[in-house]
């Protein structure tokens, strides 16, 4: 399906407002949504069977069946994109009951089935909150639901108030912290570049009227571009008055399972030319051909440290390779539910990005 036909199908998907009149989502959002008859709906159904419990809890099987605000946010965003109101309502209901315990609009980051209480650490994870707010805003726009927009606004306000900090160089530039607590040091900030999702931040800025989110996204993209010009974007960094530096000793110094989201989110934001995407594609091309997708690089030397057989990682690699070339068609594998929550979710996201942003990279 090419972009023109996709947009036409998406534009036909309107929602009923509370007055009973069909109300389309804003025009700039139409390219985000997938039509009810889109071929990826089958993959979405398979993802739900793998990851979503009947009560609305997204399960990370690899982490002792725990649930995280990240998974709830990813699940809600996907439900909004696929127009799945029932799944969205389930996810929102469980998340509000189980993770919305802080009182400030942010979600506690983890819920564990075997502990009492189930939430042991009240701290949040900013990427989970960001995707949860984006999912609320997308679904609220698609369904003409002001209550969902208002909940997204509350999360956006809380992120700006509690999860941003000024650059230590005194420039006044602000950056997204990974959480409300634990990432501000006396002379540095600890940041996770993969917690930035520029498209989500720009959409939220427009839908909720919180323009500071767009500025935050732009500053984050500039920082990530700077990191990528010096090598692969790492999972974690310190931001000092002199610029980016290695993170504290208790944070992994690699470009791995966290950072693999950076090129994916840049592509989702229609930035195939982003240095992070270029660096990732070049590192993939230079890697020795072996079985399994590369999942962990040394960010400086680009030495391959780990590979995985899960096709979700191969999907991101194939999408990045295609998007940075002039080719038509890609080697993105078909969605598979024979993998855990995290690679399965990244796999479905990569397919959504291919379909909505890079139709020329259709899987072959």
GUZA-56785 format. One record per residue (C-alpha): residue in one letter; x, y, z. Coordinates in steps of 0.5 Angstrom, whole numbers, plus 2048, in hexadecimal, padded with zeros to 3 digits. Last residue first. Layout:
<atoms>
AXYZ
...
</atoms>
This chain:
<atoms>
X8137EF801
X8117F3807
X80F7FA804
X8147FF805
X811804800
X80B805805
X810809809
X80C80D80E
X806809810
X80780280D
X80E80280F
X80D805816
X807800818
X80C7FB816
X8117FD81A
X80C7FE820
X80A7F781F
X8117F4820
X8137F9826
X80D7F6829
X80F7EF828
X8167F082A
X8147F3830
X80E7EE832
X8127E7831
X8127E482A
X80E7DF826
X8097E4825
X80C7E581E
X80B7EB819
X80D7EA812
X8157EB812
X8177F280F
X81C7F0809
X81A7F7805
X8177F97FF
X8197FF7FB
X8208017FB
X8228087FC
X826807802
X82680A809
X81E80880A
X820801808
X8267FF80D
X822802812
X81C7FE811
X8207F8810
X8237F9817
X81D7FB81A
X81A7F4818
X8207F081A
X81F7F2821
X8187F0821
X81A7E981D
X81C7E6824
X8237E2822
X8277E7826
X82E7EA826
X8337ED82B
X83A7F082B
X83B7F3824
X8417F8824
X83E7FF822
X845801825
X842807829
X83B80582A
X83D7FE82C
X8377FA828
X8317F682B
X82B7F3827
X82E7F1821
X8297EC81D
X82A7E581D
X82E7E1819
X8357E3816
X8377E8811
X83D7EC815
X83A7F3816
X83C7F9812
X8357FA80F
X8327FA816
X8377FF818
X835803812
X82E803813
X82E80581B
X83380B819
X82E80D814
X82880C818
X82B81081E
X82D815819
X826817817
X825817810
X81F812810
X81C817814
X814815813
X81381581B
X81280E81B
X81980D818
X81C81181E
X81880D822
X81B80681F
X82280981F
X82180B826
X81E804828
X824800827
X82780582D
X823801832
X8257FA830
X82C7FC82F
X83180182E
X836800833
X83880383A
X83480083F
X832804845
X83480384C
X83B80684A
X83880D849
X83780F842
X83C81183D
X83C81883A
X83881D836
X839824837
X83E82883B
X83982A840
X838823841
X83381E83E
X834817840
X83281283B
X82E80C83A
X82C807835
X831809830
X83080D829
X83580A824
X83B80E823
X83D815823
X83881881F
X833814822
X834817829
X83381E825
X82D81C822
X82A819829
X82B82082C
X828824826
X82281F826
X82182082E
X82182882D
X81C827828
X81882282C
X818827832
X81682D82D
X81082982B
X80E827832
X80E82E834
X80982F82F
X80482C834
X7FD82D830
X7FB826832
X7FA82482A
X800828827
X80582782D
X80381F82D
X80481E826
X80B822826
X80D81D82C
X80A817829
X80E818823
X81481A826
X81481382B
X81A815830
X81B80F835
X82080C830
X825812832
X82580F839
X82881583E
X82C816844
X82D81D846
X833820848
X83682584D
X833823854
X82F81D851
X82881D84E
X82681684C
X823813852
X81C815853
X81781884E
X819813848
X81D812842
X81E81A842
X81C81D83C
X82082383A
X82082B83B
X824830838
X82683683D
X82D83783A
X82F836841
X83483183F
X83182C844
X82B82B83F
X82582C842
X820827845
X81A823843
X81681E846
X81282184B
X80E827848
X80F826841
X80D81E842
X807820847
X804825842
X80582083C
X80181B841
X7FC820843
X7FB82283B
X7FA81A83A
X7F481A83F
X7F182083C
X7F281D835
X7EE816837
X7E981A83A
X7E881E834
X7E6818830
X7E5819829
X7E6812827
X7ED813823
X7EF819827
X7EE81682D
X7F180F82B
X7F7813828
X7F881782F
X7F7811833
X7FC80E82F
X80181382F
X800814837
X80280D838
X80880D833
X80A813837
X80981083E
X80C80A83C
X81280E839
X813812840
X81380C844
X81080D84B
X81280C852
X80E809857
X812803858
X80F7FD85B
X8087FC857
X8057F5858
X8057F785F
X8067F1861
X80A7EE85B
X8097E8857
X8057EB851
X80A7F1850
X8087F884E
X80D7FD84C
X80E80484A
X80980884E
X80580C84A
X805814849
X7FF81884A
X80281B851
X7FE817856
X803811856
X7FF80B856
X7FD80B84E
X80080484D
X7FB7FF84F
X7F480284E
X7F5807849
X7FA802845
X7F47FD845
X7EF801843
X7F380583D
X7F57FE83B
X7EE7FB83B
X7EB801837
X7F1801832
X7EF7FA831
X7E87FB82F
X7E980282B
X7EE7FE826
X7EF804821
X7F680081F
X7FA807821
X7F6808827
X7F7800829
X7FE801827
X7FF80782C
X7FB804831
X8007FE831
X806802831
X804806837
X80280083B
X8097FC839
X80D80283B
X809803841
X80B7FC843
X8087F5844
X80C7EF847
X80B7E8845
X8127E6847
X8157EB843
X8167E783D
X80E7E783D
X80D7EE83C
X8067EE83D
X8017F483B
X7FB7F4840
X7F47F683D
X7F07F1841
X7F07EC83C
X7F87EC83B
X7FB7EF836
X8027EC833
X8027E682F
X7FA7E682D
X7FB7EE82C
X8017EE828
X7FD7E8823
X7F77ED822
X7FC7F3821
X7FF7EE81B
X7F87ED818
X7F77F4818
X7FD7F5814
X7FA7F480E
X7F57FA80F
X7EE7F980F
X7EC7FD815
X7F1803812
X7F7804815
X7F880B819
X7FE810819
X7FD813812
X7F7816814
X7FA81981A
X7FC820816
X7F5820813
X7F282181A
X7ED81B81C
X7E781A818
X7E081C81C
X7DA81881A
X7D481B81D
X7D1817823
X7D181D828
X7D681982C
X7DB819826
X7DB813821
X7E181181E
X7E4812817
X7E880D813
X7E880F80C
X7EE81380D
X7F280D80F
X7F080A808
X7F2810804
X7F8810808
X7FA809806
X7F880A7FF
X7FD8107FE
X80380D802
X8038077FE
X800800800
</atoms>
